[in-house]
Structures are given as C-alpha cells and as structure tokens.
Amino acid sequence: MKKKKSISAILIIAVYASCFSYVYGEKIAKDSSVGKAECNAVAEKLAEKNDLTENQTKRIRSEIETLDAAGLPIESISSKKNNNVYEFKVAKNVVDKVTILEDSAKTTRLQIREGKITNVLEYKATGEILVDGEKIKIITEKGEDYDKNRVSDNSFEPMVDGVTYTKKAPKEIKSWRSYRQNWICSSVSLQKKIGDLAISVVIALLSKTPAGGVAGVFADDALKKIKRNDPYTTGISYKIWVANSKVPATSRYTKLKKRIYSRVNFKKYSKDVIYYSRKG
C-alpha cells in the first residue's frame, strides 16, 4: 500500500491531461462532456504525479466524471479530510471550489463556494435540478433552423464527440455564411438572485439546457457582468446563432454567437459572446 499524501497537498492537474486543453496558445473548453476516456486520463496522471493509492485514484476518476457530466471542467484539486475540493477558474480573479457531497443512483449533490457565497447544486435521477433546495425550471424553444433529424448548413448539433471551442477565429476560414438562429432558451429560472449564486452554478445550469455545452461554454465573462449589472435578477435567457464556413466550405468549423440576457424572455441587460467550434 502506498503512503497517502498530506491532506493539505495541492494536486495540480497537468494542463494537457485535464478537461481543458490549449489551442493557438489560448485556453478552450470542450463540450459539456469530454468523455470517460479523457477523464480517466486525468485521474491516471494525478496518480502518477502524486503517488496516490488505488482507492484514491478510483475515487478521483469517478468524481471527475461526475463533475464533467455537470458541465464543470476542473483545473486543480486539493484534498481536505474526507473530501476532495475541485477548483474552477470561472472568470478573471474568480475561482470556484466544488465538493461532491453525495453521488448515488438517486442524487448527485455538489457544494460550490465562491468567496462568501455557498450553494448546493442537486441533480435528481428523476431529472429535477435544485439549487439550495429550490427546483430549477428551464424553458427552451427550438430555433428556426433546428432539426434533430438532419444536419445542414444552418443547423448545429452541440453534443458531437470531439468538438472543441475557442474565441480565436480559425486562420483556415476566409469568410462565413450568414448567421441563422439555432437555439432559443426563454427562461432559466434561478429561484434566487443571481448575485447570491456562484458563477459555476449558473454555467452548470446552462449546460443542462438542450443546447448543452454550447450554452455553458465561454459564458463566464457574460455572467460575471450580469451579476454586476443586474444582481437581483432571478432568471436569465439566451439566444444562439450559428454560421458555417463559406470559403473554404467545410463542416469542420462553425462560428457561434451567443447572447445572454439578464432576465427571462430576452429582457434587460444582455451580453454577446462570439466563439468558434472545431470538430476533431
């Protein structure tokens, strides 16, 4: 049996083995689920670098998969007492800390801390999502060009394996087609003031809308500004537009524009985010 590390030791995940990766020197996030194989690689890398026991490695592997499924890609881990604390840099100078309180067949409960804010995010096997005991309600409409049974120049399916996102335009693409609206979410009811919620809680909720990781990725800066400009709102909404490449014409790259509103039904303060997807 290998000797356990000190409970105060910080277990830093190597960048290339984490659920984040680097392209063109810029950090990008994968889709809402990076897959079991990559999460296993994170755990194995941790075991190798930190001399973890087999049980420690198994537990971390399971917890990384749980957090990845929640749309929360980790950056580092610290071990305290009987719980691992996972850290997420969700915005500049904002780091959220997440602890898995329960992970059973019926319930997954996460404690998320951001400064003085502490929230409990709960996923039920029934499909219900709760924040601090309050049930979250999500209303999503399909955009004018969405059809789950087809893939065309004007549609985009977010849950494709191997999709990565970046804010840097691909050099290979010289021009883009016009935007077409792909996803509309008129209401993500937060049940409490957004100023009382950690940013990663809202990102996790966005990742559970039908747009999946497309809704959650690169939402951190917009949500930080919404918290500052409209801290008392209890619900947000968004629209997502998609443009395919024109020159050259290829299905590998997609340009996306996401507009997040600080109120339901697309009202009050809004912030646009432009980013790009790449398959493979």
N, C-alpha and C positions, 0 to 999 in steps of 0.2 A: 504493500500500500504506500503510495507516495504521500509525502508530508504536505498538509494543506498550507496554503499561503496565509499570511496575516490578514485578518478581516478588514484591515484598513487599506490594503493594497489596491491600487488602481490598475485595472486590467484594460489597457488601451488596445483597441482593435486596429490592426493594420488596415490602412485605407483601401488597398486593393482587395482585401478579403471581406470587407464589410458590405452591408446592403447599400452603400454608396460607392460610386466609382468616379474616376476623373477622365474627362474627355476635353481635349484642347486646353488643358490646364484649368478647367472650370468644373466645380462640383455639380454633378447632376444626380437626380433621383430616378430610380427605376419605377415601374408601375407599382400599383398598390401591393402586389405580391411578387416578390422576386423568385419565389420557388424554393422548395425544400432543399434541393441540391446546394444552392448558394448559401442558404442559412446554415447547413451542415458544415460548409467550408469555413464559415466564421467561427463556429464552435471548435472545430479542429485546430484552427490557427491559434485560438485562445489557449487551448490545451497545450499546444506545443510551446508557446511563448511563456506560459505562466505555470507550467508543471502542475496542471490540475489533475485531480483524481478522475477515475472513470465516471463516478457518480456526479461529480461537479460538471464534467463535460456534457453528460447526458441531460442534466437539468438545464444548462445554459442553451443547449441546442433546442430543447423543447420551448424554452421561454422566448428565444429569438424568433422561432416560427410563429408563436402566438402574437408577438408584437408586430411582426411583419404582416401578418394577416389583418391586424388592426390598422395598417397603413402608417406605422411608425418605425422608420429605419433608424437603427441605433448608431451611435458614434463611439461610445465608451461605456464601460461597466465598472461599478465599484461594489465590493461585497461587504455587507454590514449585517452582523448577526446571522439570522437565518434567511435573509432576503438579499437578492441581487438588486442593485439600483442601476437602471439603464438611463443614459443621458442622451438628450437630443438637442442639438443646436438648431432651434426653430427660426431664429432671426438674429440679426446682429446684436450682440450683447444680451441675448435671451437664451438661456439653457433650461430646458425642462427635464425633470428627473422622474422616472417612472418605476414603480414597483408592482409586481404581479401579486395581488392579494389572494386570488383564487383562480384556478384553471381546471375546471371539471367538465363533465359531459353536459351539465345543465347551465353552468355560468362561468364566464370569464370576467374577473373584476380587476381593474387597474387603478392604482393610486398615482395621480400625476401632480407634481408640485412645480410651481413656477414663482419664485420669490416667496411672497406671503400667501399666495393662492394655493389651495389644495383641493383637488377634485377627485371624485371616484367615477370612473367610466366603466359601465357594466354592459356586457353582451349576454343575452339570454339565448338558449337553444331554440326558443320559440320565434326568434328573430327580433325581439324587442331590444332596444338600446336605451339605457338610462344614464343620466348624469346626475350625480348626487341624489339618487333615488327618484328623479323625475323622468318620465318617459319622453323620449325624443320623437317628434313627428316630422316626417320628410315627405314633401310633395314634389314629384318630378314629372314633367311632361316631355314627350319626345320632340326634338327639333324637326323642322320641316323636311330635312333630308335624312332622317334616321330611319333605317330599316334593318332590323337584326338579321334578316334573311339574305341580305345582299351586301356587297362591298362595291362602292362606286367611287367616282372622282369626288363626290360630295358627301361621303359618309366616312366615319372613322370609328372603329371598334376599339375601346380602350384596354380591354383585357387580353390583348395578344401577348404571348410569351416573347421575351427578348426585346421589348420596347424600352428605349431609354429616352430621357428628356434633358434638354439643355436650353439655356437662354441665348446661346450663341448661334447665329444663323449658319447653316452648313455652307461651306465655300463652294460645294459642288453645284448648288442650285442658283441659277442666274435670275429666274423670275418665278412668280407664284400665280396660281389661279385666284379668282375672287373668293372671298370668304363666303361660306354657307353655314347657317346656324345648325348645330348638331345636337346640342343638349340644352334643356331649359329646366331649371330647378327653382320653382317659385317660392319654396319655403323649407328652410331647415330650422325648425322650432327649437331654440336652445333651452327654453324653460327658465332661464335666469339671465341676468345681464352679462353681456359678453365681457365686460370689464372684470367680472368675477370668475372667468374661465381661463385656464391655461391655453395658449395658442395651439399646442399639440392636441388638446381635446377637440377643438374645432376642426383641425386638419383630419383627425381620425373620423369625425362625423362626416365631413365632406367625402372622404374616401369610401364611405359606406353608402353613398348615393349611387344610382345606376351608372353615373359617369365614372365611378371608381377612382383609380389613381389619377386620372386626368383632372378630376376636380380638386384633389388634395395637393398635387404636386405644385411647387412654387407658389402656394397660397400664403405662405408665412408672412411675407412683407406686407401684402394687402391686408391681412387680418390684424397685423400689428397697427397699421394705420387706421383701420376701422375701430379698433379698441381705443385709440387715441381721439378720433374724431366723433365717434358715436358710442361711448362706453355703456350707455343704458339700453341699447337695443337688445331684444331677446329673441331675434330671429334674423337670419340672413337669406340671401338668394343669389343665384348666379345664372349666367348665360355663357355658352361656349361655342365659338365659331371655328370652323376648320377650313384650311386651304391646302390643296395638293400642289405639288410642284408642276410647273409648266415647261420650263427649259432648264435641264432636260426633264422629260416626262418620266417619272419613276414613282413607284408606290412605296419606296423605302423611306422617304422623308415627308413629313407633314408639318405645316405651320398652324399653331393654335392661338386663339385669342380668348382669354377668359376674363369676364367682367363680374366681379363680386360686389354685391350691394349690401349695405349695412342694415337694410330692412327687408322683410318679406315682400313679395310681389314687385321686386325690382325698384325699390324706392330709396330715397335719400342719398347718402354718400356712396360713391362707387369707385372702384379702383380696377384698372385694366392690367393684365399680365400677358405678355407676348412670349411664347416659348415654342420649341420645336421638338418633334419626335423623330426617332430613328429606329428602324427595325433591324435587328441583327447587329 
